[in-house]
Amino acid sequence: MPENRNAFRSHPDLYMASSLPDAIAALAQRGERGQALAGGTWIMRAPVRGEAQDRDYVGLSRIDTLRELRRSDTALAIGACVTHAQLARELPADPAWEALALAAAKSANPAVRNTATLGGNLCAASFAAADLVPALMCLDATVEVEGTGGAERIGVEAFVERREAFVPGTLVTGVTIDRDAARRRISTHARLPLRRAGDYPVAIVSMSAQIGDDGKVLDARIAVGSVEAVPRRWTAMEETMAGRPLDDAGLAAKARLASAAFTGRDGVEAPGWYRVRVLPVLFERAIAQLRQGAGR
Amino acid sequence: MTVVFNVNGVDRVSVRAPMTPLVDVLRDELSLTGAKTVCREGFCGACTVHLDGRAVMSCITPLAHAEGCEVRTVESLAEDGELSPLQAAMEVHDAVQCGMCFPGMMMSLTAFLEATPNPSREQVKAALVGNICRCTGYERIVEAVLSLSGRFAAPEARHHV
């Protein structure tokens, strides 16, 4: 029984940081044993995954500055501890951010969305079904990290590659999306949950595109999530889309061929081959959603 | 570490480790057994409680996150023995089930109706994505919720609908 497995085990330490400098100092002091804890939805599930929950945790949820979503003339800045629910509520309604708004509004379930954060979604490296990460990839977002050595801005794809290799004391503080670049684009997020009402996604296609006056795609950015262990760009289809209108009849066949480049991960909810099989379908859905956005 | 919080209107103190799941404190220390420990991974919703008005999974909420917060459990819904409108609707629609998933459903739906007083059927189903029932299903529960449409106060204006 889970009750017996969990109720009497000892629990690790959690230090609740009072400010960003306090959190960075606490993480640096704890060295390799330190780990930041934001909403906690991933780390608290470690025992069920059969993983040790034995790090020295530094809690971030009392740091108000990390919970802010700010819009300036040049960028949209989202704090690392903004929850999925807050993001869905506060993102300005705009086709440019639609991919991120949909990802935030549809991920997991309502109670987890109330708790799980942007920073946690970016940093939970073994959580393959993250919704926000592919959405941020298609929006060309920049991740801001801060540590004892100062602050650094990293493209989201480079961040995902490096996310398990930062020196102790490094913390994701937020994400920025360039406002002007995003304004010229439309974006969307197509995901397949096993239940129509919602669930964790079997596969995700996040897509943004800039459409020329002639109706043809100037450039597209596509990211695929939940199919493989780590989300990544689908550059083959980005190149295929360039120069074609969104209603190009040949795109679906190209997506079926190009999806063979993915190796699906097996999971209890879906085998790997199924995730790859549904990928071209999600691609078509994303295109249909983009066309609706383009028509607004 | 001492955590001070308010549960169903009563100030409480716990000295359990800060990473202790909130549900264990509610059940073991405070004898509030309405929230159930089932999946312990934020998937089934049987442990749903309100933390400062937001529905959360108390199995994956560390105790430290309740510090200074108001926690509401299913035990608080019937004030002075009077069923809440949601609870009463469940009784009228004969939707009450075995009691394992049901307290969590009540907490999820109470928060949902406060934010969405006139929900569509699809919205109700989406609100229940994190509450798993393996007994009789969801249809009578959905009907009961829809019967309450318009009986809750309108929410604050939202930036994004």
Chai-1 contact restraints between the chains, C-beta under 6 A:
chainA,res_idxA,chainB,res_idxB,connection_type,confidence,min_distance_angstrom,max_distance_angstrom,comment,restraint_id
A,P2,B,R40,contact,1.0,0.0,6.0,A-B,restraint_1
A,E3,B,T37,contact,1.0,0.0,6.0,A-B,restraint_2
A,N6,B,R40,contact,1.0,0.0,6.0,A-B,restraint_3
A,A7,B,D24,contact,1.0,0.0,6.0,A-B,restraint_4
A,H11,B,A17,contact,1.0,0.0,6.0,A-B,restraint_5
A,H11,B,M19,contact,1.0,0.0,6.0,A-B,restraint_6
A,H11,B,T20,contact,1.0,0.0,6.0,A-B,restraint_7
A,P12,B,M19,contact,1.0,0.0,6.0,A-B,restraint_8
A,L14,B,P18,contact,1.0,0.0,6.0,A-B,restraint_9
A,L14,B,M19,contact,1.0,0.0,6.0,A-B,restraint_10
A,L14,B,P62,contact,1.0,0.0,6.0,A-B,restraint_11
A,L14,B,A64,contact,1.0,0.0,6.0,A-B,restraint_12
A,M16,B,A64,contact,1.0,0.0,6.0,A-B,restraint_13
A,G40,B,P62,contact,1.0,0.0,6.0,A-B,restraint_14
A,T41,B,G42,contact,1.0,0.0,6.0,A-B,restraint_15
A,T41,B,I60,contact,1.0,0.0,6.0,A-B,restraint_16
A,M44,B,I60,contact,1.0,0.0,6.0,A-B,restraint_17
A,R45,B,E41,contact,1.0,0.0,6.0,A-B,restraint_18
A,R45,B,I60,contact,1.0,0.0,6.0,A-B,restraint_19
A,V48,B,R40,contact,1.0,0.0,6.0,A-B,restraint_20
A,V48,B,E41,contact,1.0,0.0,6.0,A-B,restraint_21
A,G59,B,A64,contact,1.0,0.0,6.0,A-B,restraint_22
A,S61,B,H65,contact,1.0,0.0,6.0,A-B,restraint_23
A,R89,B,R158,contact,1.0,0.0,6.0,A-B,restraint_24
A,E90,B,H159,contact,1.0,0.0,6.0,A-B,restraint_25
A,L91,B,H160,contact,1.0,0.0,6.0,A-B,restraint_26
A,A93,B,H160,contact,1.0,0.0,6.0,A-B,restraint_27
A,N109,B,V129,contact,1.0,0.0,6.0,A-B,restraint_28
A,N109,B,G130,contact,1.0,0.0,6.0,A-B,restraint_29
A,P110,B,A127,contact,1.0,0.0,6.0,A-B,restraint_30
A,P110,B,G130,contact,1.0,0.0,6.0,A-B,restraint_31
A,A111,B,T48,contact,1.0,0.0,6.0,A-B,restraint_32
A,A111,B,A55,contact,1.0,0.0,6.0,A-B,restraint_33
A,A111,B,V56,contact,1.0,0.0,6.0,A-B,restraint_34
A,A111,B,M57,contact,1.0,0.0,6.0,A-B,restraint_35
A,A111,B,G130,contact,1.0,0.0,6.0,A-B,restraint_36
A,V112,B,G42,contact,1.0,0.0,6.0,A-B,restraint_37
A,N114,B,R54,contact,1.0,0.0,6.0,A-B,restraint_38
A,N114,B,V56,contact,1.0,0.0,6.0,A-B,restraint_39
A,T115,B,V56,contact,1.0,0.0,6.0,A-B,restraint_40
A,A197,B,K125,contact,1.0,0.0,6.0,A-B,restraint_41
A,A197,B,A126,contact,1.0,0.0,6.0,A-B,restraint_42
A,A197,B,V129,contact,1.0,0.0,6.0,A-B,restraint_43
A,G198,B,A126,contact,1.0,0.0,6.0,A-B,restraint_44
A,G198,B,V129,contact,1.0,0.0,6.0,A-B,restraint_45
